[in-house]
Amino acid sequence: MHTCERIEDIILRHSKRGMDILSENMDYDCCHEAARLILSWDKGNVFLTTGFYANDCAETDGPAGTVVLAKALQTLGYHPVIITDKYCKGFFEIEELDIIYMPVMAGIDFVEQTIGKYNPVGMISIERCGRNADNDYANMKGISIKEYTAKTDLFFEAAAGKISTIGIGDGGNEIGMGNAANLISEKIGLVPCIVCVDCLVIATVSNWGAYGVATYLGLITGRRLMAGFEEIKAYISKTVGIGSVDGVLGERIEGVDGFGMDTEKEIVDALCTVHRHFN
């Protein structure tokens, strides 16, 4: 079986929210395309945004995938810069990554100034809420979280046609899902995010999508860029200690989107097996 197909099969396991349905209507290899796009960028600053508000903190889905991808980028010679809001406070300092905290009330002036200062070569969103067709920012229950969500999607709108962008999501309300907005409305019945990207990666859990891209970067470059399960578990445990919650259960537990660490291990081990098999 083709390497990319295997990776995409893995990250779409246990699908509960319709991403498997979307994948049947998307005629490209998203992890492969995302990895190829990243490797086409000049070595420079890469913006990564994550952090989905839930119960006065950010949920566990997003930050772990962001850290894995950020470290892969570092190994490849890029300089990752995390853009998030105060609900992820402390999540990335523990990994000694550069962070920009965007105020919830900040707008396009903040975005333009930040882009001008850093001149990013690319932007990646991993599980970050984006503006929807109702001009709102809503969670999977349709509840507005606008007052708790910095508008990092403005970076992606400002980048359109100028800086290449990647979005990774698992539900339909994340940055990048504008690429499949009509399908999401039709097949899933959710008010979709309308912010588009150059390459959309879909997965059952957004962390898994980021892991898939990191795995594919490793396959292409012949380097081990995907983290192992123990490293990922330790990171998730640290964020839960800070206050992060499982976004589906709303509880401060070592789980992601309703899946326990046993399922996380299954996915991570499967991706690492793909890498070993093809290198």
Residue pairs with C-beta under 8 A, 6 or more apart in sequence:
2 29
3 216
3 219
3 274
3 278
4 29
4 31
4 32
4 216
5 29
6 274
7 31
7 212
7 215
7 216
7 271
7 274
8 23
8 29
8 30
8 31
8 212
10 208
10 212
10 267
10 270
10 271
10 274
11 31
11 203
11 204
11 205
11 208
11 209
11 211
11 212
11 267
11 271
12 19
12 20
12 23
12 202
12 203
12 204
13 204
13 266
13 267
14 204
14 259
14 263
15 204
16 204
16 258
17 140
17 170
17 171
17 172
17 188
17 204
18 172
18 184
18 187
18 188
19 170
19 171
19 202
19 203
19 204
20 204
21 187
21 188
22 180
22 183
22 184
22 187
22 188
22 202
23 202
25 180
25 183
25 187
26 180
26 200
26 202
30 199
30 200
30 201
30 202
31 201
31 209
31 212
31 213
31 215
31 216
32 216
33 199
34 166
34 168
34 199
34 201
34 213
34 216
35 213
35 216
35 217
35 219
35 220
36 220
37 122
37 164
37 166
37 198
37 199
38 46
38 73
38 76
38 78
38 122
38 124
38 166
38 213
38 217
39 76
39 217
39 220
39 221
40 164
41 78
41 121
41 122
41 164
42 121
43 76
43 77
43 78
43 121
44 78
44 79
44 119
44 120
44 121
45 78
45 79
45 80
45 81
45 118
45 119
45 120
45 121
46 73
46 78
46 79
46 80
46 81
46 120
46 121
46 122
46 123
46 124
47 81
47 83
47 118
47 120
47 122
47 123
47 124
47 155
48 66
48 69
48 70
48 80
48 81
48 82
48 83
48 123
48 124
48 125
48 126
49 82
49 83
49 84
49 123
49 124
49 125
49 126
49 128
49 152
49 155
49 175
50 58
50 62
50 63
50 65
50 66
50 82
50 84
50 88
50 125
50 126
50 127
50 128
51 58
51 62
51 63
51 84
51 85
51 87
51 88
51 91
51 127
51 128
52 58
52 59
52 61
52 62
52 127
52 128
52 129
52 139
52 174
52 247
53 59
53 87
53 129
53 139
53 145
53 148
53 149
54 139
54 245
54 247
54 250
55 245
55 250
56 87
56 243
57 87
57 242
57 243
57 244
57 245
58 84
58 87
58 88
58 91
58 239
58 244
59 127
59 244
59 245
59 246
59 247
59 256
59 257
60 236
60 239
60 240
60 244
60 245
60 246
60 247
60 254
60 255
60 256
60 257
61 127
61 170
61 205
61 206
61 207
61 247
61 256
61 257
62 126
62 127
62 128
62 206
62 207
63 88
63 91
63 92
63 235
63 239
63 244
64 207
64 210
64 232
64 235
64 236
64 239
64 256
65 126
65 127
65 168
65 206
65 207
65 208
65 209
65 210
65 211
66 82
66 92
66 126
66 210
67 92
67 95
67 97
67 235
68 207
68 210
68 211
68 214
68 226
68 227
68 232
69 80
69 124
69 126
69 210
69 213
69 214
70 80
70 82
70 95
70 97
71 95
71 225
71 227
72 214
72 217
72 218
72 225
72 226
73 79
73 80
74 80
75 223
75 225
76 217
76 221
76 223
76 225
78 121
79 98
80 97
80 98
81 98
81 99
81 100
81 118
81 120
82 88
82 92
82 97
82 98
82 99
82 100
83 99
83 100
83 102
83 114
83 152
83 155
84 91
84 92
84 99
84 100
84 101
84 102
84 150
84 152
85 101
85 102
85 103
85 104
85 148
85 149
85 150
85 152
86 101
86 104
87 148
89 101
89 242
90 242
91 239
91 242
91 244
92 99
93 99
94 235
94 238
95 235
100 114
102 110
102 150
102 151
102 152
103 110
103 150
104 147
104 148
104 149
104 150
106 150
106 151
107 151
107 154
108 154
108 158
111 154
111 155
111 158
112 158
114 155
115 155
115 158
115 159
115 163
120 159
120 163
121 163
122 163
122 164
122 165
122 166
123 155
123 156
123 159
123 163
123 164
123 165
123 166
124 165
124 166
124 167
124 168
125 152
125 153
125 156
125 165
125 166
125 167
125 168
125 169
125 174
125 175
125 176
125 197
126 168
126 206
126 207
126 209
126 210
127 168
127 169
127 170
127 174
127 206
127 207
128 152
128 153
128 174
128 175
129 137
129 138
129 139
129 145
129 149
129 153
129 173
129 174
129 175
129 193
130 137
130 153
130 156
130 173
130 174
130 175
130 176
130 177
130 178
130 193
130 194
130 195
131 137
131 151
131 153
131 193
131 194
131 195
132 138
132 173
132 191
132 192
132 193
132 194
133 181
133 185
133 191
133 192
133 194
134 191
136 144
136 146
136 191
137 144
137 145
137 146
137 149
137 151
137 173
138 144
138 145
138 146
138 173
138 191
139 145
139 173
140 171
140 173
140 190
140 247
142 190
142 191
152 175
153 175
153 193
153 195
156 165
156 167
156 175
156 176
156 195
156 196
156 197
157 195
159 165
160 196
164 198
164 199
165 176
165 197
165 198
165 199
166 176
166 197
166 198
166 199
166 200
166 201
166 213
167 174
167 175
167 176
167 177
167 179
167 195
167 197
167 199
167 200
167 201
168 174
168 176
168 200
168 201
168 202
168 203
168 206
168 209
168 210
168 213
169 175
169 176
169 177
169 193
169 200
169 201
169 202
169 203
169 206
169 209
170 202
170 203
170 204
170 205
170 206
170 208
170 209
170 257
171 177
171 190
172 180
172 184
172 188
172 190
172 192
172 193
173 190
173 191
173 192
173 193
174 193
174 206
175 193
175 195
175 197
176 193
176 195
176 196
176 197
176 200
176 201
177 184
177 192
177 193
177 195
177 200
178 192
178 193
178 194
178 195
178 196
178 197
179 196
179 197
179 200
180 192
180 200
180 202
181 192
181 193
181 194
184 190
184 192
185 191
185 192
201 209
201 210
201 212
201 213
202 209
203 209
203 212
204 257
205 256
205 257
205 259
205 267
207 256
207 264
208 267
211 226
211 227
211 267
211 268
211 271
212 271
214 225
214 226
214 227
215 225
215 226
215 271
215 272
215 274
215 275
217 223
217 225
218 224
218 225
218 226
218 275
218 279
219 274
219 275
219 278
219 279
222 279
224 275
226 268
226 271
226 272
226 275
227 268
228 268
228 272
229 264
229 265
229 268
229 269
229 272
232 264
232 268
233 254
233 261
233 264
233 265
236 244
236 254
236 256
236 261
236 264
237 254
240 252
240 253
240 254
243 252
244 252
245 251
245 252
245 253
246 252
246 253
246 255
246 256
246 257
246 258
247 256
247 257
248 257
248 258
249 255
249 258
254 260
254 261
255 261
256 264
